[in-house]
Each structure stands twice: as C-alpha cells, then as structure tokens.
Amino acid sequence: MAKKTIACRILDKTGITYSLHEYVWSEDAIDALSVAKKLDIAPHFIFKTLVLRGNHTGVLVALVPGDEQIDLKKLARISGNKHVELVATKDLPVLTGYIRGGVSPLGMKKSYPCYLDDSAVALDFISISAGQRGLQIFVDPHALIRLLSAQITSLTLHEES
C-alpha cells in the first residue's frame, strides 16, 4: 500500500471516502492520457490540476478532464482577469509544494481560488493526483467541490451547447 500523502490525510481528516491507486510512471509519460491508460479508466475521469496566474487575481487552480484542453479565455473571464497563463513548471514547487505530474488540488502551500470543469458533476468519481507521481485519488466530485470551495463552470475548448 502506498504511503499516505498530504492530500490523503486531508481527505481522512474531513471524513471523505476515497480510494488510492498506484501506477508505474516515467518522466516521458506523466500526462493525463498516459495515467488513464495505466489505471485502465477513460481519460475523462482523470482531472488535471492546472496552476495558472491571472493578471488581476494572481494564482488560481483549474481542474479539467484529461482528454480536454483548458480554454484560457473562458477561465480569464470567469475569474475576473483579462488573461490567465499557466505558471512555469519551475514555479510549481514554490507555489504549491508539488512538482509537475504530481500536483494535487489538496494540500497546496496556500489556498488558491479553484475552478472545476462542470463535466465532473455528472461523474460518480473523478481521479486527481494524490500529490506525488504514480499515485491517484478516486473521489466523489461533489465531496471535492465542497472541500475545495470550487466554482463549477465550463473550462474547456469544446463548444458549449
């Protein structure tokens, strides 16, 4: 059994049920599609934790399905910014305490505004990083929304209906 991460301990403390899933990772395959394949689940269950910086609000976090791309213009508008951009990989440890491929929305160094793609609410579970490469948490999206005080909105490039 994998060792408990900060993210796991937060879920334990709040009484939120989750399951932990280990997989073998490699530096060239830490993207969401590779993780989904290793865990044998559809990529839309894997939610990437993206750390961005808005020109007005500063750092914010967005969770989007692994098989989708974030729409930066949508996120900027929703978050009250003129534009947002991904933070540099080298800045992730300073801002979050995590490294690329292991960024969890839980247990970051600071609490940042969080936005979750609305596709999550229709799913029985979503998979997020447990805070280290090779370890994913499967959790009820509604419990995660409450815990993160996440704003639910459309964040991806696909056309809205």
Disulfide bonds with the S-S distance in Angstrom:
none
